Amino acid sequence: MKTFKELPEILTAQDIATYLGISRRRVYELFQLHPEHGGIVNFDIGFSKRVQKEDFYQWMQDQKKKKISNFA
């Protein structure tokens, strides 16, 4: 398991799945969702999906904010 700082600048679905401890299939489901609905911003390289590390970090922060606002 890598720390966040050890992750590469461009992430694969497998990188994200391993880091979060979820399936790669679930990551691809998150890629298909619009970011306003909890999806992870990503881009295509051929048939592959990739995520910038800073976008992944922002997505995690947004998920925490949504969780906190649900308790308020």
mmCIF file as Biopython writes it, N, C-alpha, C and O atoms, coordinates in Angstrom:
data_model
#
loop_
_atom_site.group_PDB
_atom_site.id
_atom_site.type_symbol
_atom_site.label_atom_id
_atom_site.label_alt_id
_atom_site.label_comp_id
_atom_site.label_asym_id
_atom_site.label_entity_id
_atom_site.label_seq_id
_atom_site.pdbx_PDB_ins_code
_atom_site.Cartn_x
_atom_site.Cartn_y
_atom_site.Cartn_z
_atom_site.occupancy
_atom_site.B_iso_or_equiv
_atom_site.auth_seq_id
_atom_site.auth_asym_id
_atom_site.pdbx_PDB_model_num
ATOM 1   N N  . MET A ? 1  ? 0.849   -1.179 0.000   1.0 0.0 1  A 1 
ATOM 2   C CA . MET A ? 1  ? 0.000   0.000  0.000   1.0 0.0 1  A 1 
ATOM 3   C C  . MET A ? 1  ? 0.893   1.241  0.000   1.0 0.0 1  A 1 
ATOM 4   O O  . MET A ? 1  ? 1.810   1.363  0.813   1.0 0.0 1  A 1 
ATOM 5   N N  . LYS A ? 2  ? 0.614   2.136  -0.908  1.0 0.0 2  A 1 
ATOM 6   C CA . LYS A ? 2  ? 1.372   3.372  -1.005  1.0 0.0 2  A 1 
ATOM 7   C C  . LYS A ? 2  ? 0.678   4.475  -0.215  1.0 0.0 2  A 1 
ATOM 8   O O  . LYS A ? 2  ? -0.540  4.456  -0.042  1.0 0.0 2  A 1 
ATOM 9   N N  . THR A ? 3  ? 1.466   5.434  0.261   1.0 0.0 3  A 1 
ATOM 10  C CA . THR A ? 3  ? 0.874   6.627  0.844   1.0 0.0 3  A 1 
ATOM 11  C C  . THR A ? 3  ? 0.452   7.533  -0.306  1.0 0.0 3  A 1 
ATOM 12  O O  . THR A ? 3  ? 0.845   7.311  -1.452  1.0 0.0 3  A 1 
ATOM 13  N N  . PHE A ? 4  ? -0.336  8.541  -0.006  1.0 0.0 4  A 1 
ATOM 14  C CA . PHE A ? 4  ? -0.795  9.443  -1.056  1.0 0.0 4  A 1 
ATOM 15  C C  . PHE A ? 4  ? 0.389   10.111 -1.751  1.0 0.0 4  A 1 
ATOM 16  O O  . PHE A ? 4  ? 0.388   10.263 -2.973  1.0 0.0 4  A 1 
ATOM 17  N N  . LYS A ? 5  ? 1.384   10.503 -0.989  1.0 0.0 5  A 1 
ATOM 18  C CA . LYS A ? 5  ? 2.554   11.164 -1.578  1.0 0.0 5  A 1 
ATOM 19  C C  . LYS A ? 5  ? 3.305   10.258 -2.538  1.0 0.0 5  A 1 
ATOM 20  O O  . LYS A ? 5  ? 3.952   10.744 -3.466  1.0 0.0 5  A 1 
ATOM 21  N N  . GLU A ? 6  ? 3.231   8.958  -2.334  1.0 0.0 6  A 1 
ATOM 22  C CA . GLU A ? 6  ? 3.936   7.999  -3.188  1.0 0.0 6  A 1 
ATOM 23  C C  . GLU A ? 6  ? 3.194   7.684  -4.489  1.0 0.0 6  A 1 
ATOM 24  O O  . GLU A ? 6  ? 3.766   7.078  -5.395  1.0 0.0 6  A 1 
ATOM 25  N N  . LEU A ? 7  ? 1.931   8.090  -4.587  1.0 0.0 7  A 1 
ATOM 26  C CA . LEU A ? 7  ? 1.176   7.819  -5.806  1.0 0.0 7  A 1 
ATOM 27  C C  . LEU A ? 7  ? 1.752   8.621  -6.965  1.0 0.0 7  A 1 
ATOM 28  O O  . LEU A ? 7  ? 2.278   9.714  -6.758  1.0 0.0 7  A 1 
ATOM 29  N N  . PRO A ? 8  ? 1.660   8.089  -8.187  1.0 0.0 8  A 1 
ATOM 30  C CA . PRO A ? 8  ? 2.145   8.841  -9.353  1.0 0.0 8  A 1 
ATOM 31  C C  . PRO A ? 8  ? 1.243   10.046 -9.638  1.0 0.0 8  A 1 
ATOM 32  O O  . PRO A ? 8  ? 0.124   10.122 -9.130  1.0 0.0 8  A 1 
ATOM 33  N N  . GLU A ? 9  ? 1.726   10.966 -10.434 1.0 0.0 9  A 1 
ATOM 34  C CA . GLU A ? 9  ? 0.955   12.179 -10.758 1.0 0.0 9  A 1 
ATOM 35  C C  . GLU A ? 9  ? -0.256  11.861 -11.633 1.0 0.0 9  A 1 
ATOM 36  O O  . GLU A ? 9  ? -1.266  12.562 -11.569 1.0 0.0 9  A 1 
ATOM 37  N N  . ILE A ? 10 ? -0.162  10.823 -12.437 1.0 0.0 10 A 1 
ATOM 38  C CA . ILE A ? 10 ? -1.281  10.363 -13.265 1.0 0.0 10 A 1 
ATOM 39  C C  . ILE A ? 10 ? -1.656  8.966  -12.773 1.0 0.0 10 A 1 
ATOM 40  O O  . ILE A ? 10 ? -0.831  8.053  -12.771 1.0 0.0 10 A 1 
ATOM 41  N N  . LEU A ? 11 ? -2.914  8.816  -12.358 1.0 0.0 11 A 1 
ATOM 42  C CA . LEU A ? 11 ? -3.376  7.585  -11.721 1.0 0.0 11 A 1 
ATOM 43  C C  . LEU A ? 11 ? -4.208  6.726  -12.659 1.0 0.0 11 A 1 
ATOM 44  O O  . LEU A ? 11 ? -4.941  7.237  -13.505 1.0 0.0 11 A 1 
ATOM 45  N N  . THR A ? 12 ? -4.086  5.428  -12.498 1.0 0.0 12 A 1 
ATOM 46  C CA . THR A ? 12 ? -4.948  4.469  -13.187 1.0 0.0 12 A 1 
ATOM 47  C C  . THR A ? 12 ? -6.091  4.080  -12.249 1.0 0.0 12 A 1 
ATOM 48  O O  . THR A ? 12 ? -6.076  4.397  -11.060 1.0 0.0 12 A 1 
ATOM 49  N N  . ALA A ? 13 ? -7.071  3.391  -12.810 1.0 0.0 13 A 1 
ATOM 50  C CA . ALA A ? 13 ? -8.162  2.875  -11.979 1.0 0.0 13 A 1 
ATOM 51  C C  . ALA A ? 13 ? -7.607  1.921  -10.923 1.0 0.0 13 A 1 
ATOM 52  O O  . ALA A ? 13 ? -8.090  1.895  -9.791  1.0 0.0 13 A 1 
ATOM 53  N N  . GLN A ? 14 ? -6.599  1.141  -11.291 1.0 0.0 14 A 1 
ATOM 54  C CA . GLN A ? 14 ? -6.001  0.208  -10.330 1.0 0.0 14 A 1 
ATOM 55  C C  . GLN A ? 14 ? -5.311  0.950  -9.197  1.0 0.0 14 A 1 
ATOM 56  O O  . GLN A ? 14 ? -5.417  0.544  -8.040  1.0 0.0 14 A 1 
ATOM 57  N N  . ASP A ? 15 ? -4.601  2.038  -9.512  1.0 0.0 15 A 1 
ATOM 58  C CA . ASP A ? 15 ? -3.967  2.848  -8.458  1.0 0.0 15 A 1 
ATOM 59  C C  . ASP A ? 15 ? -5.003  3.319  -7.447  1.0 0.0 15 A 1 
ATOM 60  O O  . ASP A ? 15 ? -4.799  3.223  -6.237  1.0 0.0 15 A 1 
ATOM 61  N N  . ILE A ? 16 ? -6.113  3.828  -7.960  1.0 0.0 16 A 1 
ATOM 62  C CA . ILE A ? 16 ? -7.173  4.352  -7.090  1.0 0.0 16 A 1 
ATOM 63  C C  . ILE A ? 16 ? -7.824  3.227  -6.301  1.0 0.0 16 A 1 
ATOM 64  O O  . ILE A ? 16 ? -8.065  3.363  -5.101  1.0 0.0 16 A 1 
ATOM 65  N N  . ALA A ? 17 ? -8.108  2.121  -6.968  1.0 0.0 17 A 1 
ATOM 66  C CA . ALA A ? 17 ? -8.730  0.979  -6.287  1.0 0.0 17 A 1 
ATOM 67  C C  . ALA A ? 17 ? -7.857  0.472  -5.144  1.0 0.0 17 A 1 
ATOM 68  O O  . ALA A ? 17 ? -8.352  0.208  -4.048  1.0 0.0 17 A 1 
ATOM 69  N N  . THR A ? 18 ? -6.578  0.340  -5.400  1.0 0.0 18 A 1 
ATOM 70  C CA . THR A ? 18 ? -5.657  -0.136 -4.368  1.0 0.0 18 A 1 
ATOM 71  C C  . THR A ? 18 ? -5.587  0.853  -3.219  1.0 0.0 18 A 1 
ATOM 72  O O  . THR A ? 18 ? -5.636  0.452  -2.056  1.0 0.0 18 A 1 
ATOM 73  N N  . TYR A ? 19 ? -5.473  2.127  -3.523  1.0 0.0 19 A 1 
ATOM 74  C CA . TYR A ? 19 ? -5.359  3.151  -2.489  1.0 0.0 19 A 1 
ATOM 75  C C  . TYR A ? 19 ? -6.615  3.195  -1.609  1.0 0.0 19 A 1 
ATOM 76  O O  . TYR A ? 19 ? -6.518  3.297  -0.386  1.0 0.0 19 A 1 
ATOM 77  N N  . LEU A ? 20 ? -7.791  3.117  -2.240  1.0 0.0 20 A 1 
ATOM 78  C CA . LEU A ? 20 ? -9.045  3.204  -1.482  1.0 0.0 20 A 1 
ATOM 79  C C  . LEU A ? 20 ? -9.516  1.867  -0.922  1.0 0.0 20 A 1 
ATOM 80  O O  . LEU A ? 20 ? -10.413 1.830  -0.079  1.0 0.0 20 A 1 
ATOM 81  N N  . GLY A ? 21 ? -8.923  0.777  -1.380  1.0 0.0 21 A 1 
ATOM 82  C CA . GLY A ? 21 ? -9.350  -0.539 -0.903  1.0 0.0 21 A 1 
ATOM 83  C C  . GLY A ? 21 ? -10.704 -0.939 -1.456  1.0 0.0 21 A 1 
ATOM 84  O O  . GLY A ? 21 ? -11.491 -1.593 -0.773  1.0 0.0 21 A 1 
ATOM 85  N N  . ILE A ? 22 ? -10.978 -0.545 -2.701  1.0 0.0 22 A 1 
ATOM 86  C CA . ILE A ? 22 ? -12.229 -0.904 -3.362  1.0 0.0 22 A 1 
ATOM 87  C C  . ILE A ? 22 ? -11.884 -1.618 -4.670  1.0 0.0 22 A 1 
ATOM 88  O O  . ILE A ? 22 ? -10.718 -1.695 -5.055  1.0 0.0 22 A 1 
ATOM 89  N N  . SER A ? 23 ? -12.902 -2.134 -5.343  1.0 0.0 23 A 1 
ATOM 90  C CA . SER A ? 23 ? -12.645 -2.850 -6.592  1.0 0.0 23 A 1 
ATOM 91  C C  . SER A ? 23 ? -12.377 -1.877 -7.741  1.0 0.0 23 A 1 
ATOM 92  O O  . SER A ? 23 ? -12.821 -0.729 -7.727  1.0 0.0 23 A 1 
ATOM 93  N N  . ARG A ? 24 ? -11.653 -2.362 -8.713  1.0 0.0 24 A 1 
ATOM 94  C CA . ARG A ? 24 ? -11.395 -1.553 -9.908  1.0 0.0 24 A 1 
ATOM 95  C C  . ARG A ? 24 ? -12.710 -1.292 -10.642 1.0 0.0 24 A 1 
ATOM 96  O O  . ARG A ? 24 ? -12.897 -0.229 -11.234 1.0 0.0 24 A 1 
ATOM 97  N N  . ARG A ? 25 ? -13.606 -2.257 -10.598 1.0 0.0 25 A 1 
ATOM 98  C CA . ARG A ? 25 ? -14.926 -2.075 -11.221 1.0 0.0 25 A 1 
ATOM 99  C C  . ARG A ? 25 ? -15.669 -0.881 -10.604 1.0 0.0 25 A 1 
ATOM 100 O O  . ARG A ? 25 ? -16.286 -0.087 -11.313 1.0 0.0 25 A 1 
ATOM 101 N N  . ARG A ? 26 ? -15.598 -0.773 -9.279  1.0 0.0 26 A 1 
ATOM 102 C CA . ARG A ? 26 ? -16.262 0.359  -8.606  1.0 0.0 26 A 1 
ATOM 103 C C  . ARG A ? 26 ? -15.625 1.685  -9.029  1.0 0.0 26 A 1 
ATOM 104 O O  . ARG A ? 26 ? -16.326 2.684  -9.189  1.0 0.0 26 A 1 
ATOM 105 N N  . VAL A ? 27 ? -14.315 1.698  -9.209  1.0 0.0 27 A 1 
ATOM 106 C CA . VAL A ? 27 ? -13.643 2.918  -9.672  1.0 0.0 27 A 1 
ATOM 107 C C  . VAL A ? 27 ? -14.173 3.303  -11.051 1.0 0.0 27 A 1 
ATOM 108 O O  . VAL A ? 27 ? -14.462 4.473  -11.300 1.0 0.0 27 A 1 
ATOM 109 N N  . TYR A ? 28 ? -14.302 2.323  -11.951 1.0 0.0 28 A 1 
ATOM 110 C CA . TYR A ? 28 ? -14.841 2.626  -13.276 1.0 0.0 28 A 1 
ATOM 111 C C  . TYR A ? 28 ? -16.280 3.129  -13.197 1.0 0.0 28 A 1 
ATOM 112 O O  . TYR A ? 28 ? -16.684 3.965  -14.005 1.0 0.0 28 A 1 
ATOM 113 N N  . GLU A ? 29 ? -17.049 2.639  -12.250 1.0 0.0 29 A 1 
ATOM 114 C CA . GLU A ? 29 ? -18.402 3.164  -12.040 1.0 0.0 29 A 1 
ATOM 115 C C  . GLU A ? 29 ? -18.340 4.626  -11.618 1.0 0.0 29 A 1 
ATOM 116 O O  . GLU A ? 29 ? -19.138 5.443  -12.077 1.0 0.0 29 A 1 
ATOM 117 N N  . LEU A ? 30 ? -17.393 4.958  -10.744 1.0 0.0 30 A 1 
ATOM 118 C CA . LEU A ? 30 ? -17.223 6.347  -10.319 1.0 0.0 30 A 1 
ATOM 119 C C  . LEU A ? 30 ? -16.760 7.231  -11.479 1.0 0.0 30 A 1 
ATOM 120 O O  . LEU A ? 30 ? -17.107 8.411  -11.536 1.0 0.0 30 A 1 
ATOM 121 N N  . PHE A ? 31 ? -15.983 6.666  -12.397 1.0 0.0 31 A 1 
ATOM 122 C CA . PHE A ? 31 ? -15.552 7.418  -13.575 1.0 0.0 31 A 1 
ATOM 123 C C  . PHE A ? 31 ? -16.744 7.794  -14.460 1.0 0.0 31 A 1 
ATOM 124 O O  . PHE A ? 31 ? -16.724 8.830  -15.124 1.0 0.0 31 A 1 
ATOM 125 N N  . GLN A ? 32 ? -17.777 6.956  -14.469 1.0 0.0 32 A 1 
ATOM 126 C CA . GLN A ? 32 ? -18.934 7.194  -15.327 1.0 0.0 32 A 1 
ATOM 127 C C  . GLN A ? 32 ? -19.898 8.227  -14.752 1.0 0.0 32 A 1 
ATOM 128 O O  . GLN A ? 32 ? -20.698 8.806  -15.487 1.0 0.0 32 A 1 
ATOM 129 N N  . LEU A ? 33 ? -19.828 8.462  -13.447 1.0 0.0 33 A 1 
ATOM 130 C CA . LEU A ? 33 ? -20.715 9.435  -12.820 1.0 0.0 33 A 1 
ATOM 131 C C  . LEU A ? 33 ? -20.228 10.857 -13.077 1.0 0.0 33 A 1 
ATOM 132 O O  . LEU A ? 33 ? -19.026 11.105 -13.172 1.0 0.0 33 A 1 
ATOM 133 N N  . HIS A ? 34 ? -21.167 11.776 -13.187 1.0 0.0 34 A 1 
ATOM 134 C CA . HIS A ? 34 ? -20.814 13.186 -13.296 1.0 0.0 34 A 1 
ATOM 135 C C  . HIS A ? 34 ? -20.217 13.626 -11.960 1.0 0.0 34 A 1 
ATOM 136 O O  . HIS A ? 34 ? -20.682 13.185 -10.909 1.0 0.0 34 A 1 
ATOM 137 N N  . PRO A ? 35 ? -19.201 14.482 -11.980 1.0 0.0 35 A 1 
ATOM 138 C CA . PRO A ? 35 ? -18.584 14.918 -10.717 1.0 0.0 35 A 1 
ATOM 139 C C  . PRO A ? 35 ? -19.572 15.514 -9.705  1.0 0.0 35 A 1 
ATOM 140 O O  . PRO A ? 35 ? -19.372 15.384 -8.498  1.0 0.0 35 A 1 
ATOM 141 N N  . GLU A ? 36 ? -20.626 16.161 -10.189 1.0 0.0 36 A 1 
ATOM 142 C CA . GLU A ? 36 ? -21.633 16.714 -9.266  1.0 0.0 36 A 1 
ATOM 143 C C  . GLU A ? 36 ? -22.385 15.622 -8.514  1.0 0.0 36 A 1 
ATOM 144 O O  . GLU A ? 36 ? -23.013 15.879 -7.487  1.0 0.0 36 A 1 
ATOM 145 N N  . HIS A ? 37 ? -22.313 14.405 -9.035  1.0 0.0 37 A 1 
ATOM 146 C CA . HIS A ? 37 ? -23.009 13.270 -8.421  1.0 0.0 37 A 1 
ATOM 147 C C  . HIS A ? 37 ? -22.041 12.276 -7.801  1.0 0.0 37 A 1 
ATOM 148 O O  . HIS A ? 37 ? -22.383 11.110 -7.603  1.0 0.0 37 A 1 
ATOM 149 N N  . GLY A ? 38 ? -20.828 12.736 -7.494  1.0 0.0 38 A 1 
ATOM 150 C CA . GLY A ? 38 ? -19.854 11.893 -6.811  1.0 0.0 38 A 1 
ATOM 151 C C  . GLY A ? 38 ? -18.842 11.212 -7.707  1.0 0.0 38 A 1 
ATOM 152 O O  . GLY A ? 38 ? -18.051 10.393 -7.239  1.0 0.0 38 A 1 
ATOM 153 N N  . GLY A ? 39 ? -18.857 11.538 -8.988  1.0 0.0 39 A 1 
ATOM 154 C CA . GLY A ? 39 ? -17.922 10.920 -9.921  1.0 0.0 39 A 1 
ATOM 155 C C  . GLY A ? 39 ? -16.523 11.514 -9.829  1.0 0.0 39 A 1 
ATOM 156 O O  . GLY A ? 39 ? -16.342 12.648 -9.387  1.0 0.0 39 A 1 
ATOM 157 N N  . ILE A ? 40 ? -15.544 10.734 -10.249 1.0 0.0 40 A 1 
ATOM 158 C CA . ILE A ? 40 ? -14.148 11.170 -10.251 1.0 0.0 40 A 1 
ATOM 159 C C  . ILE A ? 40 ? -13.818 11.731 -11.633 1.0 0.0 40 A 1 
ATOM 160 O O  . ILE A ? 40 ? -14.025 11.057 -12.642 1.0 0.0 40 A 1 
ATOM 161 N N  . VAL A ? 41 ? -13.314 12.946 -11.682 1.0 0.0 41 A 1 
ATOM 162 C CA . VAL A ? 41 ? -12.903 13.554 -12.943 1.0 0.0 41 A 1 
ATOM 163 C C  . VAL A ? 41 ? -11.776 12.723 -13.542 1.0 0.0 41 A 1 
ATOM 164 O O  . VAL A ? 41 ? -10.806 12.391 -12.862 1.0 0.0 41 A 1 
ATOM 165 N N  . ASN A ? 42 ? -11.914 12.394 -14.819 1.0 0.0 42 A 1 
ATOM 166 C CA . ASN A ? 42 ? -10.914 11.567 -15.484 1.0 0.0 42 A 1 
ATOM 167 C C  . ASN A ? 42 ? -10.802 11.964 -16.942 1.0 0.0 42 A 1 
ATOM 168 O O  . ASN A ? 42 ? -11.604 12.750 -17.445 1.0 0.0 42 A 1 
ATOM 169 N N  . PHE A ? 43 ? -9.800  11.418 -17.619 1.0 0.0 43 A 1 
ATOM 170 C CA . PHE A ? 43 ? -9.623  11.676 -19.046 1.0 0.0 43 A 1 
ATOM 171 C C  . PHE A ? 43 ? -9.188  10.390 -19.731 1.0 0.0 43 A 1 
ATOM 172 O O  . PHE A ? 43 ? -8.691  9.460  -19.094 1.0 0.0 43 A 1 
ATOM 173 N N  . ASP A ? 44 ? -9.387  10.360 -21.046 1.0 0.0 44 A 1 
ATOM 174 C CA . ASP A ? 44 ? -9.078  9.164  -21.831 1.0 0.0 44 A 1 
ATOM 175 C C  . ASP A ? 44 ? -7.703  9.264  -22.474 1.0 0.0 44 A 1 
ATOM 176 O O  . ASP A ? 44 ? -7.284  10.323 -22.942 1.0 0.0 44 A 1 
ATOM 177 N N  . ILE A ? 45 ? -7.022  8.139  -22.479 1.0 0.0 45 A 1 
ATOM 178 C CA . ILE A ? 45 ? -5.828  7.951  -23.293 1.0 0.0 45 A 1 
ATOM 179 C C  . ILE A ? 45 ? -6.116  6.669  -24.070 1.0 0.0 45 A 1 
ATOM 180 O O  . ILE A ? 45 ? -5.945  5.564  -23.556 1.0 0.0 45 A 1 
ATOM 181 N N  . GLY A ? 46 ? -6.547  6.833  -25.291 1.0 0.0 46 A 1 
ATOM 182 C CA . GLY A ? 46 ? -7.016  5.678  -26.057 1.0 0.0 46 A 1 
ATOM 183 C C  . GLY A ? 46 ? -8.239  5.096  -25.379 1.0 0.0 46 A 1 
ATOM 184 O O  . GLY A ? 46 ? -9.227  5.799  -25.169 1.0 0.0 46 A 1 
ATOM 185 N N  . PHE A ? 47 ? -8.184  3.830  -25.039 1.0 0.0 47 A 1 
ATOM 186 C CA . PHE A ? 47 ? -9.300  3.178  -24.348 1.0 0.0 47 A 1 
ATOM 187 C C  . PHE A ? 47 ? -9.121  3.176  -22.826 1.0 0.0 47 A 1 
ATOM 188 O O  . PHE A ? 47 ? -9.958  2.637  -22.102 1.0 0.0 47 A 1 
ATOM 189 N N  . SER A ? 48 ? -8.043  3.774  -22.350 1.0 0.0 48 A 1 
ATOM 190 C CA . SER A ? 48 ? -7.746  3.800  -20.917 1.0 0.0 48 A 1 
ATOM 191 C C  . SER A ? 48 ? -8.213  5.095  -20.283 1.0 0.0 48 A 1 
ATOM 192 O O  . SER A ? 48 ? -8.237  6.144  -20.927 1.0 0.0 48 A 1 
ATOM 193 N N  . LYS A ? 49 ? -8.577  5.013  -19.036 1.0 0.0 49 A 1 
ATOM 194 C CA . LYS A ? 49 ? -8.964  6.185  -18.243 1.0 0.0 49 A 1 
ATOM 195 C C  . LYS A ? 49 ? -7.824  6.531  -17.305 1.0 0.0 49 A 1 
ATOM 196 O O  . LYS A ? 49 ? -7.162  5.645  -16.766 1.0 0.0 49 A 1 
ATOM 197 N N  . ARG A ? 50 ? -7.599  7.814  -17.114 1.0 0.0 50 A 1 
ATOM 198 C CA . ARG A ? 50 ? -6.563  8.288  -16.198 1.0 0.0 50 A 1 
ATOM 199 C C  . ARG A ? 50 ? -7.105  9.454  -15.386 1.0 0.0 50 A 1 
ATOM 200 O O  . ARG A ? 50 ? -8.047  10.133 -15.796 1.0 0.0 50 A 1 
ATOM 201 N N  . VAL A ? 51 ? -6.496  9.671  -14.231 1.0 0.0 51 A 1 
ATOM 202 C CA . VAL A ? 51 ? -6.908  10.737 -13.317 1.0 0.0 51 A 1 
ATOM 203 C C  . VAL A ? 51 ? -5.664  11.476 -12.850 1.0 0.0 51 A 1 
ATOM 204 O O  . VAL A ? 51 ? -4.666  10.859 -12.477 1.0 0.0 51 A 1 
ATOM 205 N N  . GLN A ? 52 ? -5.730  12.800 -12.875 1.0 0.0 52 A 1 
ATOM 206 C CA . GLN A ? 52 ? -4.630  13.568 -12.301 1.0 0.0 52 A 1 
ATOM 207 C C  . GLN A ? 52 ? -4.715  13.449 -10.787 1.0 0.0 52 A 1 
ATOM 208 O O  . GLN A ? 52 ? -5.801  13.480 -10.209 1.0 0.0 52 A 1 
ATOM 209 N N  . LYS A ? 53 ? -3.578  13.314 -10.165 1.0 0.0 53 A 1 
ATOM 210 C CA . LYS A ? 53 ? -3.508  13.149 -8.714  1.0 0.0 53 A 1 
ATOM 211 C C  . LYS A ? 53 ? -4.229  14.286 -7.990  1.0 0.0 53 A 1 
ATOM 212 O O  . LYS A ? 53 ? -4.926  14.046 -7.004  1.0 0.0 53 A 1 
ATOM 213 N N  . GLU A ? 54 ? -4.071  15.508 -8.465  1.0 0.0 54 A 1 
ATOM 214 C CA . GLU A ? 54 ? -4.723  16.647 -7.806  1.0 0.0 54 A 1 
ATOM 215 C C  . GLU A ? 54 ? -6.244  16.563 -7.917  1.0 0.0 54 A 1 
ATOM 216 O O  . GLU A ? 54 ? -6.945  16.977 -6.994  1.0 0.0 54 A 1 
ATOM 217 N N  . ASP A ? 55 ? -6.770  16.037 -9.026  1.0 0.0 55 A 1 
ATOM 218 C CA . ASP A ? 55 ? -8.220  15.845 -9.158  1.0 0.0 55 A 1 
ATOM 219 C C  . ASP A ? 55 ? -8.720  14.762 -8.200  1.0 0.0 55 A 1 
ATOM 220 O O  . ASP A ? 55 ? -9.799  14.889 -7.622  1.0 0.0 55 A 1 
ATOM 221 N N  . PHE A ? 56 ? -7.937  13.707 -8.038  1.0 0.0 56 A 1 
ATOM 222 C CA . PHE A ? 56 ? -8.294  12.640 -7.094  1.0 0.0 56 A 1 
ATOM 223 C C  . PHE A ? 56 ? -8.313  13.187 -5.667  1.0 0.0 56 A 1 
ATOM 224 O O  . PHE A ? 56 ? -9.220  12.883 -4.893  1.0 0.0 56 A 1 
ATOM 225 N N  . TYR A ? 57 ? -7.320  13.986 -5.326  1.0 0.0 57 A 1 
ATOM 226 C CA . TYR A ? 57 ? -7.269  14.595 -3.992  1.0 0.0 57 A 1 
ATOM 227 C C  . TYR A ? 57 ? -8.504  15.471 -3.775  1.0 0.0 57 A 1 
ATOM 228 O O  . TYR A ? 57 ? -9.136  15.412 -2.720  1.0 0.0 57 A 1 
ATOM 229 N N  . GLN A ? 58 ? -8.841  16.280 -4.777  1.0 0.0 58 A 1 
ATOM 230 C CA . GLN A ? 58 ? -10.011 17.159 -4.665  1.0 0.0 58 A 1 
ATOM 231 C C  . GLN A ? 58 ? -11.286 16.340 -4.510  1.0 0.0 58 A 1 
ATOM 232 O O  . GLN A ? 58 ? -12.171 16.707 -3.737  1.0 0.0 58 A 1 
ATOM 233 N N  . TRP A ? 59 ? -11.382 15.230 -5.244  1.0 0.0 59 A 1 
ATOM 234 C CA . TRP A ? 59 ? -12.551 14.363 -5.132  1.0 0.0 59 A 1 
ATOM 235 C C  . TRP A ? 59 ? -12.686 13.830 -3.703  1.0 0.0 59 A 1 
ATOM 236 O O  . TRP A ? 59 ? -13.785 13.813 -3.148  1.0 0.0 59 A 1 
ATOM 237 N N  . MET A ? 60 ? -11.577 13.398 -3.113  1.0 0.0 60 A 1 
ATOM 238 C CA . MET A ? 60 ? -11.626 12.898 -1.734  1.0 0.0 60 A 1 
ATOM 239 C C  . MET A ? 60 ? -12.082 13.992 -0.779  1.0 0.0 60 A 1 
ATOM 240 O O  . MET A ? 60 ? -12.885 13.738 0.118   1.0 0.0 60 A 1 
ATOM 241 N N  . GLN A ? 61 ? -11.575 15.204 -0.965  1.0 0.0 61 A 1 
ATOM 242 C CA . GLN A ? 61 ? -11.976 16.317 -0.107  1.0 0.0 61 A 1 
ATOM 243 C C  . GLN A ? 61 ? -13.467 16.610 -0.262  1.0 0.0 61 A 1 
ATOM 244 O O  . GLN A ? 61 ? -14.161 16.865 0.722   1.0 0.0 61 A 1 
ATOM 245 N N  . ASP A ? 62 ? -13.953 16.574 -1.496  1.0 0.0 62 A 1 
ATOM 246 C CA . ASP A ? 62 ? -15.380 16.812 -1.748  1.0 0.0 62 A 1 
ATOM 247 C C  . ASP A ? 62 ? -16.246 15.751 -1.077  1.0 0.0 62 A 1 
ATOM 248 O O  . ASP A ? 62 ? -17.315 16.061 -0.551  1.0 0.0 62 A 1 
ATOM 249 N N  . GLN A ? 63 ? -15.787 14.503 -1.095  1.0 0.0 63 A 1 
ATOM 250 C CA . GLN A ? 63 ? -16.552 13.432 -0.456  1.0 0.0 63 A 1 
ATOM 251 C C  . GLN A ? 63 ? -16.648 13.655 1.052   1.0 0.0 63 A 1 
ATOM 252 O O  . GLN A ? 63 ? -17.691 13.415 1.661   1.0 0.0 63 A 1 
ATOM 253 N N  . LYS A ? 64 ? -15.551 14.114 1.643   1.0 0.0 64 A 1 
ATOM 254 C CA . LYS A ? 64 ? -15.570 14.397 3.093   1.0 0.0 64 A 1 
ATOM 255 C C  . LYS A ? 64 ? -16.507 15.561 3.401   1.0 0.0 64 A 1 
ATOM 256 O O  . LYS A ? 64 ? -17.246 15.519 4.385   1.0 0.0 64 A 1 
ATOM 257 N N  . LYS A ? 65 ? -16.482 16.596 2.568   1.0 0.0 65 A 1 
ATOM 258 C CA . LYS A ? 65 ? -17.365 17.759 2.787   1.0 0.0 65 A 1 
ATOM 259 C C  . LYS A ? 65 ? -18.825 17.348 2.691   1.0 0.0 65 A 1 
ATOM 260 O O  . LYS A ? 65 ? -19.646 17.796 3.492   1.0 0.0 65 A 1 
ATOM 261 N N  . LYS A ? 66 ? -19.164 16.493 1.716   1.0 0.0 66 A 1 
ATOM 262 C CA . LYS A ? 66 ? -20.543 16.027 1.565   1.0 0.0 66 A 1 
ATOM 263 C C  . LYS A ? 66 ? -20.968 15.247 2.811   1.0 0.0 66 A 1 
ATOM 264 O O  . LYS A ? 66 ? -22.087 15.410 3.297   1.0 0.0 66 A 1 
ATOM 265 N N  . LYS A ? 67 ? -20.094 14.421 3.312   1.0 0.0 67 A 1 
ATOM 266 C CA . LYS A ? 67 ? -20.397 13.616 4.507   1.0 0.0 67 A 1 
ATOM 267 C C  . LYS A ? 67 ? -20.643 14.517 5.710   1.0 0.0 67 A 1 
ATOM 268 O O  . LYS A ? 67 ? -21.591 14.312 6.468   1.0 0.0 67 A 1 
ATOM 269 N N  . ILE A ? 68 ? -19.790 15.506 5.876   1.0 0.0 68 A 1 
ATOM 270 C CA . ILE A ? 68 ? -19.922 16.433 7.001   1.0 0.0 68 A 1 
ATOM 271 C C  . ILE A ? 68 ? -21.211 17.240 6.896   1.0 0.0 68 A 1 
ATOM 272 O O  . ILE A ? 68 ? -21.902 17.443 7.894   1.0 0.0 68 A 1 
ATOM 273 N N  . SER A ? 69 ? -21.535 17.704 5.682   1.0 0.0 69 A 1 
ATOM 274 C CA . SER A ? 69 ? -22.751 18.522 5.504   1.0 0.0 69 A 1 
ATOM 275 C C  . SER A ? 69 ? -24.005 17.699 5.746   1.0 0.0 69 A 1 
ATOM 276 O O  . SER A ? 69 ? -25.039 18.260 6.108   1.0 0.0 69 A 1 
ATOM 277 N N  . ASN A ? 70 ? -23.948 16.378 5.556   1.0 0.0 70 A 1 
ATOM 278 C CA . ASN A ? 70 ? -25.101 15.531 5.828   1.0 0.0 70 A 1 
ATOM 279 C C  . ASN A ? 70 ? -25.396 15.446 7.323   1.0 0.0 70 A 1 
ATOM 280 O O  . ASN A ? 70 ? -26.535 15.186 7.712   1.0 0.0 70 A 1 
ATOM 281 N N  . PHE A ? 71 ? -24.392 15.662 8.160   1.0 0.0 71 A 1 
ATOM 282 C CA . PHE A ? 71 ? -24.579 15.613 9.614   1.0 0.0 71 A 1 
ATOM 283 C C  . PHE A ? 71 ? -24.974 16.963 10.191  1.0 0.0 71 A 1 
ATOM 284 O O  . PHE A ? 71 ? -25.434 17.042 11.330  1.0 0.0 71 A 1 
ATOM 285 N N  . ALA A ? 72 ? -24.800 18.018 9.419   1.0 0.0 72 A 1 
ATOM 286 C CA . ALA A ? 72 ? -25.079 19.377 9.928   1.0 0.0 72 A 1 
ATOM 287 C C  . ALA A ? 72 ? -26.551 19.683 9.920   1.0 0.0 72 A 1 
ATOM 288 O O  . ALA A ? 72 ? -26.957 20.777 10.314  1.0 0.0 72 A 1 
#
